[in-house]
Each structure stands twice: as structure tokens, then as C-alpha cells.
Amino acid sequence: MNKTHHIDTRLMHTGSAPFDPATESAPVSLPSIRTSTVRFKSLDALDRAIARRASGERIAAYGRQGLDTHRAFEDLICELENATHSYIAPSGMAAITLAFVALLDAGDHALVADCVYGPTRILDHSLLERMNIEITYFSAQDDLAALVRPNTRLLYVESPGSLLFETLDLPALAAFAQRHDLMLASDNTWGSGYLYRPLDLGAQVSVIAATKYIAGHSDVMLGAVATNDAQTAARLAKAHYALGYSVSADDVWLALRGARTLPLRLEQHARNALEVCHFFASRPETVRIFHPAWPDDPGHALWQRDFHGSNGMLSVALALEPAQARRFVDALTLFGIGFSWGGFESLVQLVEPSLIAPHGYWTLAPHALVRLQIGLEHIDDLIADLQQALDGAQA
């Protein structure tokens, strides 16, 4: 694919089915190619495949590594992230696990932003602690230099952050990491490569839950880790193989299909989300809107500098008592109650105080925090639904 083409064009053509040399024809969409076993024409062919794989090429010698459909999706992730290597995982959480296990050894220490995806802390306490890997959580206001230890190896962040969409200064964090000889990895699920490219801003690793906007239809669990550093890629490849990750070719095919419409979907999600921000700004119950594309958001200037657009995710702090907040959520008819996001449908989550308490960015307790995924429904219907639910919550 010609790198001079716009990313929208590259998304339409990356991973397309090649022409059959015998028939000189090809389907428009690459089929789902499933297998558990890869067979070779001769032992020499097997030896060449193993040698090429050992040198770092993406060569499949066994079905767990996937075939053409998987290679196509890896290529697509590389296009989105401007990466040289990518590795597919069964979920976003599996991709996060791959990054930590690959980049850290027993006895290492990592600095992790306190706004990261919540289950990352479960990974820390249930697995990394048993591996003698220690994590220190920090907020953007902390003195990072004072937290660095002789055994600190990794700086792991998420921008915008989970739940509150706090925008971090990734170029500044990259410069800090370089000064202290740290690897910088970033969870890029919000940006999905299309809106944000951590590798271009100085990170060595980018992690994506492709479950969300890339797949886009709430029917796939999928993750990916991308890098543009050869040594890092070698560590990721070994850990990926050792963890035994295997992803269905059907799921990968669905994600490929979803990625073709990613630009159009994100544009509409973003447009709808800003309209919802305007609605909440007009309501007396609203204490604060958390959405980096909203001009009043503290991270808006960083978003304008580093991002290429926005999506449908926002949170809002509301001056509602706990019972009123529950009535508000239960009264919504077009917003499903669920933890995920990035699909075509609107979703709502009433954030438990215990989940938001570790975020230093959260200073509005005891107000209720509601996270919304603004879907592709007509915006007038969504706003009418929010309005009736808010009105009913205080009746």
C-alpha cells in the first residue's frame, strides 16, 4: 500500500485478498482462513519457514499463529499505528497482559498512570506481584523523577484515561522516559490508531482493544500490541508465543470488516458526542463534562495538538443523589447498561465510587459519575432520551 495515500484510503485496501495466479481473480474481501495445522510441501520448505520465523518474519508454522486473515489484520494494525510489528491477542486485557509480561522481568519496577483501564490493577495484584514485579501508580501532577528507582524499566500510560478521559502530555512523557532509559507504552484503545498515534509521539509500544471502535459492532473480543522497535518486537513475539494466544480467524475477519468503516463511524460518534455535551452543558444537574474534544475540558489544548479527531466517549458528573442517579440510568431507553463501548449502539455506566477513587483526576466526590458511549442513533432521539431520564430522576 502506498504510504502517501490518506489513512482512509489505506484502510480500504490494506489486507485485501490477493489475485489467484491461476484464475487472475480475487474476492473483494479476504475470506476467513481457518486452520489448526499448517502443512509443508517438503522438509526444506519447513526448514525455510522456521528460519524465516526465527529471523523475525511473520511466518506461520502452526495454526495458532494464524494464516492470511491474521496477517491482514496485523498489517491493518500497523497501518493504523504507523508500526512495523503487531501481535494479536484474544482481548484488550490479553493485549495489556502481553505488554507487561513481555517488557518486564522478575525484580523490575514500573510506573503506571493511575487513570489506566481498571482491570490493569487486577493484573498487577493477581499476577505481576507473584512474578516479583512492582507497580507504582502516579497522577499527572506527581513528580515522576522522584518515583524512578534503579530497577524501573517501564512507564505505562493511557491517554485519554479510562473513565474520565484525562489527556496526558505524551511527548513530555516520552522525553522523560528517554532521559531515564525507560520503555514507554500506551493504551491507545480510545484513539484506536486512527485518532491518535502514540508511536509517532515517542512511545515504543501501543496497546489496543480492537473489541471497541476497530471492530465496531459489539460482536468481537480482540486486542493488539504494536511497536516500531525491532528489539521490543522480538520480546513481544517470544512472549506472544509462550502465552499461547490464539484468535479465531472469524473474529479477525469481523474486525477487518469493521475497520473498513472506522473513519465514517468515528466521525458520526464524535459529532453526536459533542451534541450531547452541549445538552449536558445546558442542564442544571451537570457539574462537569469529561470529554477532550469539549472546549471546556482541561485537556482540550493537548487534544487539539496531538489528536486527529474524537469519538463517542464522554463522562459527566451530576449533582444527583445515589438513588436519583440510579433512576436516571434505569430510565434511559436507548442506552444499554454495560461496561464496553465502541460499538454502533449507545451505552451507559453508572461508575461505582470505588472504581473512580484511585484516579487522582477525580475531585468531585460525592457527585455521581456517569460514563456514556454515544452511538450512531439519531441525535435528536438520544437527547430526548437523556432529557426525559434526567427529568424523571428528580421527580
N, C-alpha and C positions, 0 to 999 in steps of 0.2 A: 504494500500500500504506500502511495506517495505521501511522504510526511508533510509536503507543502499543502495538501488538502486540508480543509477545515475538519475539526474533530467530528462534526455532524456527518460529513461525507465518509470519513473513515469508519464510523460506527455502522454504516450501512453495508460496507464491503469487507471489513475485516472478518476473517473466518468463513468466507463464502466457500461453497463447495467447488472443488477444482474440476476441470473438464476431464472426462474419461478419455484416455488416449486412444481407445479403440473406437468409441462412438462419437467422440468430439462433442459430447453434450454433458450437461450438468444440471442438477436441480438448483433452483434459486437459493433455497435454504439447505444448509448442510444437515443431513439426517442425524438422528441419534444412533451412534455406532456403539453397540454394547458388546462386551466380551469379558470372560473371566480368564481366558488363555490366549496368549499370543504365540503363534507358531511360525517357525522359520524354515526357509527353503533348504538350508544346509547348516552344518556346524560353523562353517566360515561366516555365514550371514549372522548367526547368533553371536559369534565372537566379535564381529564388527559392531553389532548393536551394543554389546556390553562395553566395548572400548569407547564408543562414542558417548554412551551414557556416563561412563566414569570421567570423561573429559568435561562433563557439564551440559551436554546436549540433552534436549527433552526427547529421549528415545524410550519407548515402551518395550519392556521385555516380559511384562506380566500384566494381566488385566487390571490390577489395582491401580496402575499408573495411567490408565485411560488410553484412548486412541484419538482419532481425528477430531471428534467433538470436543474432547477435553483440551487438545492443543489449540483449537479455535478459540475457546473461551479464555485460555491463558493469554493468547495473542490479543484478545479484546481488552483484558485487564491491563496488559502492557500498554496498549494504545491509550486507554483512559488515564493511566497513572504516569505515562511517559517513563516506563520502566523497561528494563532489559530482561527481567526474570519475574515469573509469578507462579504461585503454588496454590492449588485449590484445596479447600477444606470443607467438611460436611456442614459447617455452620459458621456464623460470625464468631461465636465463642470459641469454636475449634481453631479458627484462624488466630485469635488472640493467644490461645494456648500455644500454638505453633511458634509464634513470635517469641514468647517468653522462654520456652524450652530451648529454642534454637540459639537464642542470643545470650543466655545466662548459664553459668556453671555453678556447681555447688560452692558456697562460700562467697558468691557475688552479692552485690547490693545494687538496687535500682531505685531511682527517683520516679514516682508516678504521680501525675496530676490528680488532684482529688475530685475532679469532675469526670473521670472516666466512667465508662459503662459499668454499672453496679456489680454484675457477676465477676468482673475482674478481681474484686476483693475476695470473692469466694475462691477463685483460682489461687489467690495468694494464701489464704488461710488453710485451704484443704490440700493443696499440692506443693506450692513453692516453699512454704515453711518446712515441710517434711524433706524437701531437697536441700535444706540449709541455704535458701535464697531469701534475703531480707529485703522488704519493701518499705520505703518511707514515702508517705503521701504529702504533697505540697500544694499550696494555692498560689495563684499568680502573684500575690502580694508578698510571698515569703522571700527571704534571702537564700537563693538557691546555693550560692557558693558556700554558705555555712553548713549546708546539708550534705555536701560531697564528701565521701570518705575515700581512703586509699583503694578500697575494693569496689567502688561504684563503677559500674560498667554501662548502665543503660538509663536513658531519660525517655520515659514513655508518657505520651500525652494524648488528648483527644480534643480536637478543635473543629467546630464548636463542641463544647462539652455536652455530656449527657444530661438530660432533664432541663437544664437552664440555658443551654446553648451559649455558654460563655466562650467568647472568641479569644484565643491566645495568640501572642506575637511569635509565630513560628520561626521567622528569620532570626529574631533575637535569641530564641531558644536554641536554634541551630548554631549560632555563633558561640553561645555559652557551652554547648556540648563539644564543639570543636576545641575550645580553649582547654577543656578539662578532659579531653580524649574519651568522650562518651559516645555511644551509639544513640542516635535519636530515632525513635519510632513513633508513629502517629496513627491513631484510629481515625480513618477517613470515611466512615460509613455515611456521615451527613453529606460530605462533599462528593462521595462516590466516584472520584476521579474526574468527573465532568465539571463539577463546580469548584473543585479545589484539588491542588496537586502538591502534597507535602514534599515529594521528592524534588520538585523544582524549587522549593523554598528551603532546602538544606537537610531534610530528613534522609536517612538511609533506608528506612522501611516504612511502608504504608500498609495498613490493615483495613479490610473492607468486609462488612457483612453484606454480601450480594443478595441476601434474602430480601433486603429493603428495596431501594429505588432501582437498582440494576435489573433485578428480576421483575419487580414492579406489579405482580399480580397476586400476591399473598398465597402462593401455592408452591413455593420452593424454599428449602433451607440450604444456604450456600455461603461460603466465605472464601476469601483470598488474601494472600500476603504477597506484596510486590516490592522489588528492590531494583536499584540500578548499580549495585556494587557487587563485583564478582565474588569477593571473599564472603560477603554476607550471604549471597545466593548459595554458595557451597554449604554453609552451615544450615540454611533453611532446607536445602534439598536433603541433607542427611537426616535431619530431624523429621521432615515430612515422611520420608521412607520408614524411619524407625517407629513412628507413631501409627503407622498402618492406615492412614487416612484413605478412604475410598469414597468416591462420589458417583452416584448414578449418572450414566450418560443422558438419561431422560431429563434429570434435573438440570444438568448443564445445558442441554438443548433448550429447555424452557427459559433459562436465564439469557441465553444468546438471543432468543426471540424477544424477550423483554427489553434487552439493551437497544434493539433497533428503534424503539420509540422513546428511549430515555430523554432525548432533548425536548420533545414535544410535551411529554408528561411533566417534566420538571418545570417547564415554563408555565404550564397551567396551574400546577401545585403552588408555585411561587406567587402567581397573580391572585389566586384565591386566598392564600395565607395573608397577604397584605390587606386585602379587603376585610378579612376577619380581624386583623389588628386595628383597622380603622373603627370597626364596630365596637371592639372592647374599649378603645380609647374614649368612646362616647358614653360608656356606661359608668354610673357612679360606684358600682361594686369593684371596679378594676383598680388595683393598687399598682401593678406594674406588668408590662408586657415584655417577655423574653423572646426576642427574635432578631438576629443580627442584621437583617435587611430593613428592620424598622428604624427610622431615623433617630428615635429617642433611645435606642439600645446603646449601652456604653461601648459595645464592641463594633458599632456601625462603621467607624472610620477604618478599623482593621479589615472588616469585611469588604469595604469598598476597595481597599488596597490590594488584598490578596486573593479574593474570590472572583469567580466568573459568573455568579448568579446565586439564586437561592432555591429553597424548596418549600414544602408544606408544613414544616415542623415549627411549632411555637408552644410556649407555656405562658400561663397567665396567673398571677397572684390575685386572689379575690378576697375582698373583705366579707367573707361568709363564715358563719359558724359551721363546725363539722357536720351537723345534721343538715344544714342548708346546702352545703357543698355536695353531700350525697344526693339530696333531692335534685339538685341541678344536673348531675351526671345521669341519674336514673331517668330524668325527664326527657333527655335527648333521644330523638327517634332516628336520626340519620347518622349518628356517631356510634359505632360499635365500641363496647368496652373491652379493651385488650392492650397487651403490652407491646406489640410490634408496631411497625409503621413502614411507609414506603410503598404501600400498595395503592390501588386506584380508589379505595374506599376511605371514608373519614373514620377516625378512631379517637377515643378519649381515655385518659388515665387520670384518676384522682391519686396524686402522688402521696404515698404514706410519709408522714413526718420522719420516720426512721431512715427512709431511703435518701431524703434530701439533707438530713442533718450533717453528714460528713462533708458536704460541699461548702467550702469557705465563701463561695459566691452568694450563698443563700443567707440573707439577713432579715427576712420578712416574717419569721415565725411570730405569732401563731396563725398567720393568714393561710388560707387554703391555696394549694398549688395544683393547677390542672394542666396537664400536657395534652396537646391536640395535634393530631395528624390531619391536616386539611386535604381532603381528597379531591376527586375530579367531578363531584356533583355540581349542579348549577349553584353559583354563589348565593343567589337570592334565597334559595331553599335552605342552604346551610345557615345563613344569618338569621332567617326566620326561626329556624330550629333552636339556635343559640338564644335568641331573644325570648322565645316562649319558655325555655327551660330556666333562664335567669329570673324571669318574672315569676314563674311558679315556685322557684326555690325560696322566695321570701314571702310567699302568700301566707 
